């Protein structure tokens, strides 16, 4: 039997579609693996599909926090909570995909916890 070769552009389109499908499957899995928890003295954040990471950040190490949202996040009412820590570089936490209201509430909760823990000065 004789085989006909597919045109290169058909193979390219098929490859691009496969990459897009794999990307969205991976992002879906990654989203399901993300979790955070607010505890009395810290926040814990877990993420990762292949390499799973757990970060625990005590409130007294947080120096600054902010909430940001790009154009796509704003369109869907989502935001990213950024927690910047003192000391070690790379210890910052960025929690993406939160509802904007939730991100603001967590930021305010942490700010209150930090101000409650600060020692009173005379």
HELIX and SHEET records of a PDB file:
HELIX    1   1 UNK A    8  UNK A   32  1                                  25    
HELIX    2   2 UNK A   59  UNK A   61  5                                   3    
HELIX    3   3 UNK A   71  UNK A   75  1                                   5    
HELIX    4   4 UNK A  100  UNK A  117  1                                  18    
SHEET    1   A 3 UNK A  35  UNK A  38  0                                        
SHEET    2   A 3 UNK A  42  UNK A  47 -1                                        
SHEET    3   A 3 UNK A  53  UNK A  58 -1                                        
SHEET    1   B 3 UNK A  62  UNK A  68  0                                        
SHEET    2   B 3 UNK A  78  UNK A  85 -1                                        
SHEET    3   B 3 UNK A  93  UNK A  99 -1                                        
END                                                                             
